[in-house]
Structure formats: C-alpha cells, structure tokens
Amino acid sequence: MSVIARRVLASALGEMTVTLDAPVADGLDWRCGFRIEGPRLNAQAHAMGVDGFQALDLAMRRIGATLRSSEEFRAGPICWLDRDEPGFPLPQGCEELGWRR
C-alpha cells in the first residue's frame, strides 16, 4: 500500500483526514484503497475497477459517498480550503444529493 494523496478536512465535530492509496493489480482487476479518520468516522475501504484509472475514480466517488453519509456531515458542512464541501465527487446517480451549501 503506497499512499498517493492525503487531504485534511474540517467538520463541525473536528478535523478529518482522508488518505488514498495507489491502485494495485488484483487478479484481472485493480484495487484502490482509502482511509478516512475523523472524530466519529473511522473507515477503511477500497474500490475495484477494470484498470487503475477506473479504480481511482471509483475510490474518489466512494470517499465522497462515505463522507456524505457520516455523522460529521449530519453535524454541518465538511470543508476543504474555503469551500463548504470536501472536494470529492459523489457516485453517478447521486450527484443531485450534492453537498450542503
């Protein structure tokens, strides 16, 4: 597992850290792992894709969905930089849920 990106977010409940691993071959597919550590949310998961790019894209969207469904999100916006959203996409079909404005 090789970390390729890390982002620190702010929430009403405290700081959150998202860590993303490099995609790795897993049989015929690719796996991209991530971790989210926050005051209430401590998640470790992965996404699978047919190649490294798809695994990376799906992991980013899964991070977005995991953050969106967290207690930290229910408590208020999850912020990155000066924006009231964390900068991660949501899965296709869920974009209308958006982020709190």
C-alpha positions in Angstrom: 0.0 0.0 0.0 1.6 3.2 -1.2 -0.1 6.5 -0.2 -0.5 8.8 -3.2 -2.7 11.6 -1.6 -3.8 12.9 1.7 -6.4 15.7 2.5 -7.3 17.3 5.8 -10.9 18.4 6.1 -12.7 20.5 8.8 -16.1 19.5 10.2 -18.3 20.8 13.0 -17.1 17.8 15.1 -13.4 18.3 14.3 -10.6 17.5 11.8 -10.9 14.6 9.3 -8.1 13.1 7.3 -8.6 11.2 4.0 -5.7 9.0 2.7 -5.8 7.5 -0.7 -3.5 4.6 -1.8 -2.2 3.9 -5.3 -4.2 1.5 -7.4 -2.7 -2.0 -7.5 -3.4 -5.0 -9.7 -5.8 -7.6 -8.1 -6.2 -10.5 -10.4 -7.7 -9.2 -13.6 -8.9 -6.0 -11.9 -7.4 -3.2 -9.9 -8.0 -2.2 -6.3 -7.7 1.3 -4.8 -7.8 1.6 -1.0 -8.6 4.6 1.1 -8.9 5.6 4.8 -11.0 8.3 6.5 -10.2 9.2 10.0 -12.4 11.7 11.9 -13.9 12.3 15.3 -16.7 9.8 14.7 -15.9 8.2 11.3 -13.0 5.8 11.0 -13.4 4.0 7.7 -11.1 1.8 5.7 -12.3 0.5 2.3 -11.5 0.1 -1.4 -12.9 0.4 -4.8 -12.4 -2.0 -7.7 -12.0 -1.2 -11.4 -11.1 -2.8 -14.7 -7.9 -0.6 -14.7 -6.1 1.7 -12.3 -7.8 4.8 -13.6 -11.3 3.4 -13.0 -10.3 2.1 -9.6 -9.0 5.5 -8.7 -12.2 7.3 -9.9 -14.5 4.9 -8.1 -12.4 5.2 -4.9 -12.8 9.0 -5.0 -16.6 8.7 -5.5 -16.8 6.2 -2.7 -14.9 8.6 -0.4 -17.5 11.3 -1.4 -20.4 9.0 -0.5 -18.8 7.8 2.8 -18.3 11.5 3.8 -21.8 12.4 2.7 -23.3 9.7 4.9 -21.2 10.4 8.0 -22.1 11.8 11.4 -19.7 14.6 10.7 -21.7 15.6 7.6 -25.0 15.5 9.5 -23.5 17.9 12.1 -22.6 20.5 9.5 -20.6 21.1 6.4 -17.4 19.2 5.8 -15.0 21.9 4.5 -11.9 21.9 2.4 -9.9 25.1 1.9 -12.6 27.9 2.0 -15.4 25.8 0.5 -18.3 24.2 2.3 -17.7 20.9 0.6 -14.8 18.4 0.8 -13.8 18.4 -2.9 -14.7 14.7 -3.6 -17.3 13.7 -6.2 -20.4 11.7 -5.5 -21.2 8.4 -7.3 -23.0 8.7 -10.6 -26.8 8.9 -9.9 -26.2 10.6 -6.5 -25.0 14.0 -7.7 -28.4 15.5 -7.1 -27.8 14.9 -3.4 -24.9 17.4 -3.6 -23.1 18.9 -0.7 -24.5 21.2 1.9 -24.3 24.8 0.6 
